[in-house]
Amino acid sequence: MKIMEVCKICWANCICIGSVDKFKACSNESPFPLGKSGVNVKYWLCQGCGFIFTTDMDRFLSSDWQRDIYNDIYYSDVDKEYKAIRPDRQAAELAFILKPYAHVIKGLDFGGGNGKTAFNMRATGFDYISYDPHSSDKNVRIDPSVINFISAFEVFEHHPQPLELMRELIQCSNDERLVILICTSRLPNILRHTPLQWAYIAPRNGHISIASKNSMKIIAKRFSMKVFIIGNMHIFFKKNAWVIGAFIMLRIIYQKISKNIEFICNGILRKLACR
């Protein structure tokens, strides 16, 4: 039995933090909407950068992912926001963040699922395409000479090799002003001693790589990039793109503040209406 693993990002030693059933899903209703499989998936925690991962799906081919994870049951019972709710939300966020640069953005939504996020972006005037290795968009033609912005919403956690993922993202563009926006959740501090209790660690959703702030900073350094981190948003940028990188960071902060103010105001109005 393997008792030690090496981190996929910083190559430090990792410890096993336990295992969860293969059918554990990231669900607000129940962690096991399909019942239990009886097969356990082991997760490791890096003692250096805090990255959490499993190696149990490292040898999966695209056909394995489509058979075991991204099948019809996944879309109907496991990830109900896949078809429209999440893409609509992502496109609305992106359109707000990038609005001042709409005339120069040549965007790629990497891991774009059914392509609806990119479709919505085009509908609002952006030049945007979608690519996903596990969907009909897997054969889309990407011209690296024109792509200068890449969004990757909830892609990091599905990839078994984070460094290979970043390398692939960068290869989609040769623009020295490239900006890559990676959206992925990181383990809350309150669960740092009991990480497997976190709903997001869910092999049935394909969540096999869990980022930490340090792991994201190391990835940026390995590829000679900088990264701004705001919540679950990670803005990677080349050194020549620090102006737009900083501007996008400020737009994200403004967006979050606006949402919080709206939430507070709506709460006050509901209380007043009840009097």
N, C-alpha and C positions, 0 to 999 in steps of 0.2 A: 504494500500500500504506500502510495506516494505521500510523504509528510512535508515536502518542501517544494516550492515553485519559485520561478524567477519572474519578476515583473516584466510585462510586455512593453513598458514605457521607460522606466529608469534602470531596469535590470537589477534592482535590489532584491533581497530575499523576501518571500511572502509567507504568510501563515494561513492555514485553512481555518475559516470561520464557521464551517458547518455546511450543511446542504439543505436544499428545499426540494419539494416534489416538482417534477418536470412540468406538471400542469398548473403550477402556481401562476396566477394571472394578476396583472395590474388592474384591479377592478374595485370600484367604490362599493359595489353590492356584495361581492363575495370573492375571496382569493381563489376559489376553486369552482368557477361556473360550470366546468366540464367534469367535476369530480376529480379524483386523484389517479395518477398513472401507476403509482407504485415504484417509479424510477426516480432516484434522487440525482440532483445536479449539485456538484460541489463548487463552492465559491472561495476565492483566495483574497487576502488583504495584503497589499504591499506595505512593508515596514518603512519604506523610504518616502514614497510620494502619496500614499493613501489610496491608490487606485484599487478598485475591487473588480474581480473578473472570474469567469469560469473558463476552463479549457475544454469542457465536455463537448462543445460544438465547433471546435477549431477546424476539424476536418470536414465540416459540412460543405457540400457542393450546392449550387443554386437549386438543383432538383430536391436536395434534402430539405432546404429551407422551405420550399414551396409545398413539400409533402407534409412536413412535421409542424411548421409554424404558420406560414402565410397561405393557408388553405381556406376553403369556403367557410368552415366553422370559425376560423379566426375573425373573418370580417363580419359574420353574423352574430356571434356570441361573445367574442373576446375583446375586440377593438371596435366598438360601435360608433366611435367618432371618426373612423378612418375615411368614410366615403365623402362626407360633406362638412361636418361640424368643425373638425380640426383644420382642414385646408382653408375653409372660409376665414377662420380666426387668424391663421398664419398669414394669409394674403392681406388681411386688413392691417395687421401689425406691420408687415413689410412695407405696404404702400405708404403708411404714415411715416415710418422711419426714413424711407428713401425718397419721399416726395420731392425735396429740393434738387435731387440728382436724377430725376426721372428721365431727363433728356440725354443723359450720358451713360446710364446703366445698361450694360449688356449682361443680363443675369441668367444664372443657372440654378435651378432648385434640385440639388443633388439628393437622391433618395426620396424623390417627390411623390412616391406612391402612385395614385391614379392620375396624377398630373393636374389636379384641380387647383392647387395653389398657384402654379404657373399660369394656368388658364385664367384665373381671376386677376392675376397681375397684368396679363395682356389686355384684359377687359378694361383695366383702369389706365392704360396707356404705356405700360412698361414693355420693354423688349426682353422677354423672359421665356426660357425653355425648361423642360423637366427631363430628368434622367433617373431611372430606378432600375437596378439590376434584377429585381424580382417582379417586374411588371411589364406591360406592353411598351413602356418607354425605354426598355433596355437597349433598343437598337437605334435610338435617336442619334443623329449626327451632332457631335460637339466640335465646334471650331475654336480651338484654344487661342487663336489669334485675336478673337473679339471678346471673349468672356473676361469681365473685370470685377464681377461680384458673384459670389456663390453663397447660397443659403443651404443649410443642412439642418432641418428641423427634426429633432428626435431620430437622428441617424447614428450618432456616436455610440449610443448604448446597444445598437444592434450589430455592430461590427466586431469581429473577434480580434482584429489587429489594428489598434488605434493609429500607430505610426504609418501603416500601409494606407489607411483611410486618408490621413492628411496628405500623404504623398500623391495619392490619386486625385484628391481635390486640387492640389497645386498644379498637377499635370493637365488639368482641364483649362488652364490659363497660363499664358507666358507673360502676362501683363505685370510689370513691376509695381503697379499701383493696385494690385489685387487686394480685395477685402473678402474675408470668409466669415460668415456669421453662423456659428454652431450653437444650436439651442439644445441643451440636454440638462436634466436635473442632477444635482449633486446631493449626496447623503446629508440630511439635516444633522446638525450638531447633537441634537437631543437623542439621536439613535446611533451615535458613533460607537457605543459599546455593545449595541444589539442590532447590527446592520441588517440581519436577515429578517427582522420584523418589519422592515420598510416595504411597503406595497410595491414600490418601483422595481425592486429586485424580483423579477418575474420571468422565468425562462419560457413560459408559454407565450409571452409577448415578444420573445427574442431579446430580452434585456440581459445581455451577457457581459457588458463592459460599463462599469459605473465610475464616472469621472470624479476627481477631486480637484480643488483649486490648484494644488501643487502639480498634479499630473498634467493639467492643461498648460501651465506655465512651462513645464519641461518640454512638452510637445512643441510649443512655440519656439523655444530656444533651439531645439534640434533642427528646425527648418529655417533658422535665421529670421524669425518673425517676432512680432510683439503681440500681446493679447491684453485687451481690456475685458474685465469680467463684471457684469452687473446681473445679479440674480442667476437665472439659468441661461443667460445670454453670454456668449464668448465671442468677442470680436477679434479675429486674427487678421493681421495686416502686414504687408511688406513695409520696409522702412520708408519708401517713397510715398506711402499712402497714409501716413500718420494723421494728416489733416482730415481726410474723410473718415478715417477710423475714429478720431476724437469726436467728429461731428455726429457720427452714428451713435456713439456712446451717449452724447448729450441728448439726442433725440429719444433714445430708449429711456433715459432717466426722466425726461419731460413726460413721456408717455405713461410711465409708471406713476409719477406724481399726479398726473391728470386723472388717472383711473382711481387712485386713492381718494382724491378730493371728491370725485363723482360718487364714489361709494359712500363716503361720509355724509355728503349732502342728501343722497337718497335715503339714508338711514334716518336723518333728522326729519325729512319730509314725511316719512312713514310714521314716525312717532307723533308728529304734529297732527297728522290726519286721523290718528286713533283717539285723539282727545275729544 
